[in-house]
Amino acid sequence: MKRSHLFTSITLASVVTLATAPAASAASFLSPLQALKASWSYEGETGPEFWGDLDEAFAACSNGKEQSPINLFYDREQTSKWNWAFSYSEAAFSVENNGHTIQANVENEDAGGLEINGEAYQLIQFHFHTPSEHTIEETSFPMELHLVHANHAGDLAVLGVLMEMGNDHEGIEAVWEVMPEEEGTAAYSISLDPNLFLPESVTAYQYDGSLTTPPCSEGVKWTVLNDTISISETQLDAFRDIYPQNYRPVQELGDREIGFHYH
């Protein structure tokens, strides 16, 4: 199932210039889900509104100027921010419940990844958020998949895939069959082709952003697909039985530009 979201430009609110946040890396992405996973959440006094106050390492969550997620929109004058391509292959993934989401980590095999301006970014893991973190023209979606990639320097690039209600999805079902209901329980290994998570059209929005979880480090290259994939009500309910909601609200765009790449 797919759906197109091409709209005219909207007026964006200006924001005060904020301090530059540290750049994200593969290490900074993994550490909050391991060493610091008990110190933040998606609700209450440890929820997104307070992340920046919970730890000095999370300062970018409140004072960063290129934060994610954002509201995406289409403008006829938009051009690509970077050239990109993808090449994925079937590989082994270890599926875990890390206390914030269900995450599938690439094991020893090469699952492929992205090429951005000629530089390779290898897929290292993917995970899920409900409802979606990014919005299109202020429209939210039931779920969003993040495929996280890193280059040799550890810089990150994330491919976001939005989901709409429809039929069972083969790739999601493969993950759900083994997803642990309890945090910290044993991870299960599956063989999966990441291409299953891509819609027929990979026309995409592009922008410079951050991690959407603490420490909210910036320097992440975001590519969010315009078309969607399907998820069934049964599949969505299965995830929400574990995590009823695990999303960060949209952040100010500021003076950033959103690119649009026809593929």
VEXDREN-2710 file (C-alpha; in Angstrom, 1 decimal):
% VEXDREN-2710
k/r/px/py/pz
1/MET/0.0/0.0/0.0
2/LYS/1.3/3.4/-0.8
3/ARG/0.1/7.0/-0.7
4/SER/1.4/10.2/-2.3
5/HIS/1.9/13.3/-0.2
6/LEU/2.8/16.2/-2.6
7/PHE/1.6/19.5/-1.3
8/THR/2.3/23.2/-1.8
9/SER/4.6/25.1/0.5
10/ILE/3.5/26.3/3.9
11/THR/4.7/29.2/6.0
12/LEU/7.3/28.2/8.6
13/ALA/7.7/29.9/12.0
14/SER/11.1/31.4/12.7
15/VAL/13.0/30.3/15.8
16/VAL/15.7/31.8/17.9
17/THR/19.3/30.7/17.0
18/LEU/20.4/28.1/19.4
19/ALA/23.8/26.6/20.3
20/THR/25.3/24.0/18.0
21/ALA/24.8/20.5/19.3
22/PRO/27.5/17.7/19.0
23/ALA/27.4/15.6/15.9
24/ALA/25.8/12.1/16.1
25/SER/27.9/9.0/15.6
26/ALA/27.2/5.3/15.7
27/ALA/28.5/5.2/19.2
28/SER/26.3/8.0/20.4
29/PHE/23.3/6.3/18.9
30/LEU/23.8/3.1/20.6
31/SER/24.9/4.3/24.0
32/PRO/21.6/5.8/25.2
33/LEU/19.8/2.6/24.5
34/GLN/22.4/0.6/26.6
35/ALA/24.1/2.6/29.4
36/LEU/21.4/5.2/29.8
37/LYS/18.2/3.5/28.9
38/ALA/16.6/3.7/32.3
39/SER/17.1/7.5/32.6
40/TRP/14.6/8.7/30.0
41/SER/11.2/7.7/28.7
42/TYR/8.3/9.0/26.5
43/GLU/6.0/10.2/29.3
44/GLY/5.9/12.1/32.5
45/GLU/8.9/13.8/34.1
46/THR/11.4/11.8/32.0
47/GLY/9.5/12.4/28.8
48/PRO/10.6/14.3/25.7
49/GLU/9.8/17.7/27.2
50/PHE/12.4/17.1/29.9
51/TRP/15.1/15.1/28.2
52/GLY/17.5/18.1/28.0
53/ASP/17.4/18.4/31.8
54/LEU/17.9/14.8/32.7
55/ASP/21.6/14.6/32.0
56/GLU/24.4/17.0/30.7
57/ALA/24.9/14.5/27.8
58/PHE/21.3/15.2/26.7
59/ALA/21.7/19.0/26.4
60/ALA/21.2/19.0/22.7
61/CYS/17.6/17.7/23.3
62/SER/16.7/21.2/24.5
63/ASN/19.3/23.5/23.0
64/GLY/20.1/21.9/19.6
65/LYS/19.1/23.9/16.5
66/GLU/18.9/21.0/14.0
67/GLN/16.7/18.6/15.9
68/SER/14.5/15.7/14.6
69/PRO/11.8/14.8/13.9
70/ILE/10.2/17.6/11.9
71/ASN/7.1/18.3/9.9
72/LEU/7.8/17.6/6.2
73/PHE/6.3/19.4/3.2
74/TYR/6.6/19.6/-0.5
75/ASP/7.4/22.8/-2.5
76/ARG/7.8/22.8/-6.3
77/GLU/11.0/24.7/-5.9
78/GLN/12.6/22.1/-3.7
79/THR/15.7/20.3/-5.0
80/SER/17.8/17.4/-3.8
81/LYS/20.1/18.1/-0.9
82/TRP/22.3/15.1/-1.8
83/ASN/22.4/12.2/-4.3
84/TRP/21.5/8.9/-2.8
85/ALA/21.0/5.3/-3.7
86/PHE/20.3/2.1/-1.7
87/SER/21.4/-1.5/-2.1
88/TYR/20.2/-4.0/0.5
89/SER/20.6/-7.7/0.8
90/GLU/19.3/-10.5/3.0
91/ALA/21.2/-10.8/6.3
92/ALA/20.9/-12.1/9.8
93/PHE/19.4/-9.7/12.4
94/SER/19.2/-10.0/16.2
95/VAL/15.8/-8.7/17.5
96/GLU/15.7/-7.2/20.9
97/ASN/13.5/-5.2/23.2
98/ASN/15.8/-2.4/24.4
99/GLY/13.4/-0.7/26.8
100/HIS/12.3/2.0/24.3
101/THR/11.4/0.1/21.1
102/ILE/11.8/-3.2/19.3
103/GLN/15.1/-3.1/17.4
104/ALA/16.8/-5.5/14.9
105/ASN/20.6/-5.3/14.9
106/VAL/22.6/-6.5/11.9
107/GLU/24.7/-9.5/13.0
108/ASN/28.0/-10.4/11.3
109/GLU/26.7/-10.3/7.7
110/ASP/26.6/-7.3/5.4
111/ALA/23.0/-6.2/4.9
112/GLY/24.0/-3.4/2.5
113/GLY/23.0/0.2/3.0
114/LEU/22.9/3.6/1.4
115/GLU/25.2/5.6/-0.8
116/ILE/25.1/9.4/-0.2
117/ASN/27.1/11.6/-2.5
118/GLY/29.3/8.6/-3.3
119/GLU/30.0/7.6/0.3
120/ALA/28.8/4.3/1.7
121/TYR/26.7/4.1/4.8
122/GLN/26.2/0.5/6.1
123/LEU/22.9/-0.6/7.7
124/ILE/23.5/-1.3/11.4
125/GLN/20.0/-1.6/12.8
126/PHE/16.4/-0.7/12.4
127/HIS/13.6/0.0/14.9
128/PHE/10.0/1.3/15.2
129/HIS/8.1/4.3/16.6
130/THR/4.3/4.6/17.1
131/PRO/2.8/6.9/16.1
132/SER/5.1/8.3/13.5
133/GLU/7.7/10.8/14.6
134/HIS/7.8/12.7/11.3
135/THR/4.7/14.2/9.9
136/ILE/3.8/15.3/6.3
137/GLU/1.8/18.5/6.2
138/GLU/1.1/18.0/9.9
139/THR/-0.4/14.6/9.2
140/SER/0.8/11.8/11.5
141/PHE/0.9/8.1/10.6
142/PRO/0.3/5.0/12.7
143/MET/4.0/3.9/12.7
144/GLU/7.4/4.8/11.4
145/LEU/10.4/2.6/10.7
146/HIS/14.0/3.9/11.0
147/LEU/16.8/2.2/9.2
148/VAL/20.0/3.4/10.8
149/HIS/23.2/3.5/8.8
150/ALA/26.8/4.5/9.6
151/ASN/29.8/5.3/7.4
152/HIS/33.5/4.4/8.2
153/ALA/33.8/7.6/10.3
154/GLY/30.8/6.7/12.4
155/ASP/28.6/9.4/11.0
156/LEU/24.9/8.5/10.7
157/ALA/22.3/8.5/8.0
158/VAL/18.7/7.3/8.7
159/LEU/16.1/6.2/6.2
160/GLY/12.6/6.8/7.5
161/VAL/9.6/4.8/6.2
162/LEU/6.1/5.8/7.2
163/MET/3.3/3.3/7.5
164/GLU/-0.5/3.4/6.9
165/MET/-3.2/0.9/7.9
166/GLY/-3.7/-1.9/5.4
167/ASN/-2.8/-5.5/5.0
168/ASP/-0.3/-7.5/7.0
169/HIS/3.3/-6.6/6.1
170/GLU/5.7/-9.5/5.5
171/GLY/8.8/-7.9/6.9
172/ILE/7.0/-6.6/10.0
173/GLU/5.5/-10.1/10.6
174/ALA/8.9/-11.7/10.5
175/VAL/10.1/-9.3/13.2
176/TRP/6.9/-9.6/15.3
177/GLU/7.1/-13.4/15.4
178/VAL/10.2/-13.2/17.6
179/MET/10.0/-9.8/19.3
180/PRO/10.5/-10.0/23.0
181/GLU/7.7/-8.6/25.1
182/GLU/9.9/-7.9/28.1
183/GLU/12.9/-5.5/28.1
184/GLY/16.3/-7.1/28.3
185/THR/15.1/-10.6/27.5
186/ALA/17.1/-12.8/25.1
187/ALA/17.4/-11.5/21.5
188/TYR/16.3/-13.8/18.7
189/SER/18.0/-14.1/15.3
190/ILE/16.1/-13.9/12.0
191/SER/17.1/-13.8/8.3
192/LEU/15.5/-10.8/6.6
193/ASP/15.8/-8.7/3.4
194/PRO/15.5/-4.9/4.2
195/ASN/14.2/-4.3/0.7
196/LEU/10.9/-5.7/2.1
197/PHE/10.4/-2.4/4.0
198/LEU/10.7/-0.1/0.9
199/PRO/7.6/1.1/-1.0
200/GLU/7.5/0.9/-4.8
201/SER/8.5/4.6/-5.1
202/VAL/11.4/5.9/-3.1
203/THR/10.9/9.6/-3.8
204/ALA/12.0/11.2/-0.6
205/TYR/12.4/14.2/1.6
206/GLN/16.0/15.1/2.8
207/TYR/17.2/17.3/5.6
208/ASP/20.0/17.6/8.2
209/GLY/18.8/16.6/11.7
210/SER/19.5/14.6/14.8
211/LEU/18.8/11.5/16.7
212/THR/15.2/11.4/17.9
213/THR/16.2/9.9/21.2
214/PRO/18.7/11.1/23.9
215/PRO/21.4/12.4/23.5
216/CYS/19.7/14.0/20.5
217/SER/23.1/14.5/18.8
218/GLU/23.0/16.4/15.5
219/GLY/24.8/15.8/12.2
220/VAL/22.4/13.0/11.1
221/LYS/21.4/12.9/7.4
222/TRP/17.7/12.1/7.2
223/THR/16.0/10.7/4.2
224/VAL/12.2/10.1/4.7
225/LEU/10.3/8.4/2.0
226/ASN/7.2/10.1/0.6
227/ASP/5.3/6.9/-0.1
228/THR/4.2/4.5/2.6
229/ILE/4.1/0.8/3.4
230/SER/1.2/-1.0/5.0
231/ILE/0.7/-2.4/8.5
232/SER/-2.3/-4.3/9.6
233/GLU/-4.4/-3.4/12.7
234/THR/-3.4/-6.7/14.3
235/GLN/0.3/-6.0/13.7
236/LEU/0.0/-2.4/15.1
237/ASP/-1.9/-3.6/18.1
238/ALA/0.8/-6.2/18.8
239/PHE/3.5/-3.5/19.0
240/ARG/1.3/-1.1/21.0
241/ASP/0.6/-3.9/23.6
242/ILE/4.3/-3.5/24.4
243/TYR/4.9/0.2/23.6
244/PRO/1.6/2.2/23.4
245/GLN/3.5/5.2/22.2
246/ASN/7.2/5.8/21.8
247/TYR/7.6/9.0/19.7
248/ARG/9.3/12.4/20.0
249/PRO/7.1/15.3/18.9
250/VAL/8.1/17.4/15.9
251/GLN/10.8/20.0/16.4
252/GLU/11.2/23.5/14.9
253/LEU/12.7/23.5/11.4
254/GLY/14.5/26.8/12.0
255/ASP/16.5/28.0/9.0
256/ARG/17.0/24.5/7.6
257/GLU/16.0/23.6/4.1
258/ILE/14.1/20.4/3.2
259/GLY/15.2/18.8/0.0
260/PHE/13.0/16.6/-2.2
261/HIS/14.6/13.9/-4.3
262/TYR/12.7/12.2/-7.2
263/HIS/13.8/8.6/-7.5
END
